[in-house]
């Protein structure tokens, strides 16, 4: 299934894409895509619905973030070897885990805002997984049993705030629009091989990032096992899993996002994001 949220900010309705590519209104069955409904019981209910009986939703409407009000939004840093190299970091021996604020989440085509005082805003195309049931001390071999689905995340980062202001990375990762998610929350059964998905990101029509999940240092299953050995993950929790090479910080000289830039992100099976960058 490809699930999404449609409508004006704060007034989105849950929707599903049928076999003909039409958007269908799910609000008669679930109120939203949030920690109360992102679970495997919900999937069982949705599987039995005749989508043709659901009202069609205008595809020209705004697409919101594919998840509402998650409890946690975690991220993995330096999870592709070439990205670690371009930033001058050592290849990590263990996953680099940090928080993004849940308040950074926006829709996949919403504007990304350069905050006042920001000088080094950067892009990171990533794949996030979303938890579907309580996950604590999960074995790697069982990890997929806990994943509800996957989506695109743009891990927008303010590099000065991340690297030059002391403390942890969270302050450079959590601006008000630093977490575009979606367009779709794609259930794992829709993806043949999650360890062989292509990721790309263009800025103003120029390719900046190209990667494949087969280049990840720590794959999805390992990440779930590792994280849940320390932290209990709950339904609706998001973990975005790292970015391939090609970020602005890694260019020589570095090239950061500026007012009017346009970012186009794509991931196999997960759709696209089209984002404009604007100054606050």
N, C-alpha and C positions, 0 to 999 in steps of 0.2 A: 504494500500500500504506500501511496504517496499522500501524506497528510499535510495540511497547511492551515493558516489562519488568514482570513480575508476581511478587509474593512479598514476604516479610519482608525488611527491610533487610539487605543483604549476602548474601542468598540468592535474588535475583530470577532468573527464567528469561525468555528472550526469547519473545515471542508476536506473533501477527499477527491482525488482525480479518478474518473472512471476509465473504462477501457478505450473510450473514444477521445480521451484527453479533455473531457469537460469537467469543470469544477462543480461538485455537488455539496449542498448544505447539510452538515452533520448535526446541526444544533438541536434537532428533534431527538437525538440519541445521546449526545454528550454536550456539556455546556462550553467546554474549552479544551485546549491541549495544555494541560498543566499537571502538577504532581498528583492531583486527584484522579486523573484519567489516563495518564501515561503508564499503563500497566498491561499485563498479558490478558487479564480479564476483559479489558476494553477491546483488545484485538479480537478475542473470541466473539464478542458482540458484533463488531463491525464486519467480520467475515460472513455473517448470516444476513446482512442487509442486501436487498436488491437496490443497487445504486440508481437504477433508472427511475425508481419511485421517489427519489429525493429531488428537491427543487434545485434547479441549475443556478449557479452563481456567476455573475458577470466577471469574466476574466480580465477586464480592464480595471477592476477595483484594485486598490493597494493591497499588497501582500505584506502581512506583518511577520514578526519573528515566528518561527514554527513552534516555539514553546513559550508559555506564559508563566511568570513567577516561579522559576525553578528555585529549589532550596540552595543549591550550590552550583558554581560555575568554576571549574578547575581547568588548568591548562598545563601542557607539557612543553618545556623549552628545549631547544637544541637537539631535536629528535631525528634530524637528518644530518649525515656526516658533512656534506658540502656546506650546509647552512652553518654548522658549528665552525667550520674552517673560515668562512667568509666573515664571520663576526670576531674572529681571533680567539675563539674559545676552544678549550680542549674537548675532545669527544667524551661525553659523560659516561661514567661507569654505572651510574644509576639514573633513573629518570629524574629530570629537573621538574619539580612540581610547584606550581604557584596558583594563586587565586586571581580571577577577574571578578570585578563587582557584577552582581546580577543586574544592577541598574545600568550597566553599559550596553545591555542587549537592545538591538533595534531590528527593524525589518531588513530583508536582503537587498532592497533597492532604495532604502532611506538614505538621506544625506549623511556623510560622515563629517563632523564638525571639527575644525582645527581650533582647539581651545585658545583663549587669550594667553599669551606668554609661551605658547608652544612654538618651537623652532625645528623640531626633528620628528615630525609625524611620519610613520612608516606603515607598510602593509604586510600582511602575512596570510596567504591562502592556506586553509587547514581543513581537516575533516574532524568533526566532533562526533562522539558517540553519546547516546542518551540511555540512562539506566531505566530498566523496566520493573525491577523488584529489588528489595533490600539486598545489598551485597556486602558481606562481611567475610573476610578471609577466604575469598574465592580462589579455587584452584585454577591454574591456567587452562587446563583441559576443559573446564566447565564454564569458562568466561562468557562465551556467546549466549549461554542460557540466561544471562542477566542483561543483555543488551536489547533494548526496545527497537532502536533504529539509529540512523546516521544522518548528518546534515553538514552543509558547508558552514564554516565559521571563518570570518575575516578577523584575525587576532590583531586588530589595529593597536599600534604601540607608539608611545612617545619616548624616543630613545634617550633624550636628555633626562627625563624624569625617571626612566627605568634604570639608567646606568650611572648617572652623575649626581643624583640627589640623595644617595645613601639609602640604607635599609633594603627592603625586599623589592621585587619587581612590580608588585601589585599597583603601586602609584602610577607607573607608566603604562599600565595595561587596562585601566578602569575608567577612562573618560566616559562622558555621557553617551557617546555613540561608538564606543570602541569594540562592540561585539555584534556586528551584523550576523544573523543566523537565518538559514533557509536558502532557497524558498521552501523546500519541502523537508519534512521529517520522514525519511524513507525507511520502512521496516526492513529488517535484515534479510528477510526472505526474498526481497527484490534484488539483492546483490549477489552475483555468482561468486565473486572472489574479492573480499574486502582488502586483501593484501596485494591487489593488482589494480589499483585505481589511479588514473592520471589526474593531476591537479595543475591548473594554469592560472596565472594572473597577468593581465595586461594593464598598463597605465597609458591612457591617451592613444590606444591602439598599438602600443609597443610592448612586446612580450618581456616581462620582467622575471616571472617565476615559472618554472616547469619542473614537475617532479612526479613520482609514482610512489604509492604506499609500499611497494617492495623495497624501497630505499630507507624505510624507517629503521632506526637503531633498535627501538623497542616497539614491537607490534601491538595491536589492539588487545589481544588476549593477555600478553605479559603486563600491559599497563593496568588492566583491571585487577589482576592478581596482586601486583605490586601495591597499588593504591589502597586496595581493601585490606591489606595486611596492616595498615596504619589507620585508615579512615573508613567508616561505614558510609557507603553510598546508598542513596534512597531514590525511589522512582522520580523521574523528571530531572535528576541531577545530570549536568552536562560536563563532559571532559573533552576539550579540544586538544589534538594530539601532535602538534608541531608542524612546522612549515619547511618546505624545501628551499634550496638556495635561490637567490635573486632579489632579496629584500634591498630596500634603498640603502640601508646601513652598510651593506656589503659591497656596494659599488665604489669605484675609484675615479673621482672622489664620490662620497656619498650623495645620493639624490633623494631628497625627502619630498613628501606630498605638499602641494601648494594649492591655493584657492583656484577652483575651476577644474582641477584634475578629474578625470573619470577612470574608475577602476572597473574592470570586467573580470570576474572570477568564474571558473568552470571546474567541475569535478564529475568524472564519469558517474552516471546513474543518479547523481544528486542535484543536477540542475545548474543554474547560473545566478550570479549576482551582478547587478549593474548599479554602480554607486558613484555619486558625484561628491567631491570634496569641497566644502565651503568654509570660509573663515568665520569664526564667531563674531 
